[in-house]
Structure formats: C-alpha cells, structure tokens
Amino acid sequence: MQLRYLPIAIILLLFLLFSSSYSSEKQVSTGPTDLAIREFVGLVNAERLGAGCPELKWDDRIAAIAQERSRDMVSRNFFSHTNPDGKDSFDRLKESNLFFSAVAENIALGP
C-alpha cells in the first residue's frame, strides 16, 4: 500500500456529506488543512458543479474518522470497505454519534 496516496483517497471516503444528512449537532467546517486534499476537494466540487450537482461540504469530524480509517488500513495491511473486525462506514459514523440519512464511500489506491 502506498501510504502517500491513501489518506487522500480515504478522506474522500466519508469526508463529504450534505450538512442536513446527519446529526443534529452543528457541522464543523474549517476545510482541509492539507494543501493536496484542499486542491482535491476543489477539483471534486468543480466537477460536481459542472455536472449540475451541488457542492459537497467538508466536515472535520468526518474527516477525522476517515483519517483514522486510513491509518487502520495501513497498520493492519488491508484494503477494503469493511475492516477485519467487520466494521464499515456506517458503523464508524454511528460509533462517533454522527447520524445520517446517506453515506457514500470511495477508496482508491495509487495516484
């Protein structure tokens, strides 16, 4: 696994949900601090707007869950939507008390 690319790919895994899709708590949205991730988010949203879709919104809480997922895959050497313990994206969000109506996950390996 190439650790260099994995965090960007996995942050995409959960990082964007529509703000009305989860939790009654206020969305935390400072945006990504990593320049490569910030650029990636900009490219994703530019494509979405070009296709007539609304921009997706960054949430620091979800990004932290995604980053931890990335670390987990590297440390336990697996690459899957479900970890070796059988947990998926839905489980990780529920465990963090983030409730949602929709979740999407994309994982990718490499550039």
C-alpha positions as a printed Julia matrix, in Angstrom:
111×3 Matrix{Float64}:
   0.0    0.0     0.0
   1.24   3.46   -0.82
   0.74   5.49    2.34
   1.35   8.7     0.42
  -1.92   8.43   -1.52
  -4.05   6.54    0.94
  -5.01   9.44    3.24
  -6.33  11.48    0.32
  -8.32   8.56   -1.01
  -9.79   7.59    2.32
 -10.58  11.11    3.39
 -12.79  11.1     0.33
 -14.42   8.02    1.8
 -16.54   9.91    4.3
 -15.46  13.48    4.18
 -18.4   14.87    2.4
 -22.0   14.56    3.36
 -24.68  17.11    2.86
 -24.95  19.06    6.07
 -28.58  18.04    6.51
 -27.79  14.33    6.17
 -26.56  13.67    9.68
 -26.54  14.65   13.31
 -28.46  17.44   14.92
 -25.14  18.91   16.03
 -23.78  21.85   14.09
 -21.47  20.88   11.25
 -17.8   21.59   11.87
 -16.38  23.04    8.69
 -12.93  24.58    8.68
 -11.96  22.84    5.46
  -8.98  20.58    4.87
  -5.65  21.87    6.13
  -3.52  19.69    3.82
  -2.93  21.55    0.55
  -3.2   18.41   -1.63
  -6.51  17.48   -0.03
  -7.79  21.06   -0.31
  -6.95  21.02   -4.02
  -8.62  17.62   -4.43
 -11.8   18.86   -2.74
 -11.8   21.88   -5.05
 -11.49  19.63   -8.11
 -14.29  17.34   -6.9
 -16.63  20.25   -6.31
 -15.74  21.9    -9.62
 -16.71  18.67  -11.41
 -19.9   18.4    -9.37
 -20.91  21.97  -10.19
 -20.11  21.37  -13.86
 -22.44  18.36  -13.79
 -25.22  20.35  -12.16
 -24.74  18.79   -8.72
 -24.43  20.82   -5.53
 -21.07  21.17   -3.82
 -20.4   18.75   -1.04
 -19.39  20.11    2.34
 -16.31  19.33    4.39
 -16.77  18.24    8.0
 -13.76  17.96   10.29
 -15.4   15.24   12.4
 -15.99  13.03    9.4
 -12.52  13.76    8.05
 -11.02  12.61   11.37
 -12.96   9.33   11.11
 -11.75   8.87    7.55
  -8.15   9.63    8.5
  -8.31   7.07   11.31
  -9.71   4.56    8.82
  -6.76   5.26    6.56
  -4.33   4.65    9.43
  -6.14   1.42   10.31
  -5.83   0.08    6.77
  -2.13   0.86    6.69
  -1.35  -0.51   10.15
  -3.31  -3.74    9.64
  -2.41  -4.08    5.96
  -5.89  -4.41    4.45
  -7.75  -2.55    1.74
 -11.49  -2.97    1.89
 -14.77  -1.21    2.62
 -15.05  -3.45    5.68
 -12.25  -3.74    8.21
 -11.03  -7.11    9.59
 -13.41  -6.64   12.56
 -16.38  -6.41   10.19
 -16.99  -2.66   10.63
 -17.95  -0.46    7.7
 -18.53   3.27    7.18
 -21.97   3.14    8.75
 -20.57   1.55   11.92
 -17.78   4.11   12.23
 -20.18   7.04   11.93
 -22.66   5.54   14.4
 -19.88   4.9    16.94
 -18.98   8.58   16.69
 -22.62   9.61   17.25
 -22.91  11.06   13.77
 -26.3   10.12   12.41
 -27.02  10.25    8.72
 -29.53   9.55    6.02
 -26.96   8.67    3.35
 -23.31   7.69    3.26
 -21.04   7.04    0.31
 -17.57   5.58    0.39
 -14.86   5.61   -2.23
 -11.5    4.07   -1.6
  -8.64   4.11   -4.08
  -5.05   3.02   -4.07
  -2.35   4.75   -6.06
  -2.21   8.11   -7.84
